[in-house]
């Protein structure tokens, strides 16, 4: 079972066992209280997404395996969503980067997924009904805790409005059809950021 799939009590107990840490020592390492770690390990509470992510990263480090990059893919067109998801997996395989890829076909569900997963990278279609890519970027910019997530807008037709919107928000903009090279460059940069953190 991978760290991403492990229930929190098992994850915390496994980390403490492998690192030979007390609950208090693990709490100090994570910057939380002893009672918080105790509640996680006994199943009385669940960590916030950022703490869960840190626990998973720590478990991966202790196991010797590289931490998995979390990728979110958002496109209202099911075919485009499937193609982009496979392309991302292929790019990760070529680069030797372990990935967890989550796909969403709706902007509002993507916003919820962003909060839950706090992905390293979110590839978001610009043109979608309801909450489009630019509006999603605006909502994320107003929330705390997303400083480690990179939003990449994906568009089938770049125009001045889309370009200006991406520039104003300091977002990466990629044109469809995406290439494995363009996707790989984004993944490689995300992996480099993860190492520096």
Number of C-alpha atoms within 10 A of each C-alpha: 6 10 23 19 9 13 14 22 18 15 22 24 19 18 21 17 11 11 14 11 14 14 19 16 15 21 17 13 10 14 10 13 14 15 12 16 25 19 15 20 21 14 13 10 14 17 15 11 15 16 14 20 19 15 21 23 20 20 24 18 13 14 15 9 11 16 23 20 20 21 25 25 23 30 26 18 12 13 10 16 19 13 12 24 20 13 18 25 20 16 22 20 13 11 13 10 19 16 17 14 18 16 20 18 18 18 23 14 13 24 17 11 18 21 17 13 18 22 23 22 23 23 25 29 29 28 18 17 10 11 18 19 28 20 14 20 21 11 12 18 13 9 10 8 13 17 11 15 19 19 23 23 22 24 20 13 10 14 10 8 9 18 14 11 17 19 12 9 13 11 16 15 21 20 14 14 12 16 14 16 11 13 20 21 13 18 23 16 13 20 19 11 12 15 10 7 6
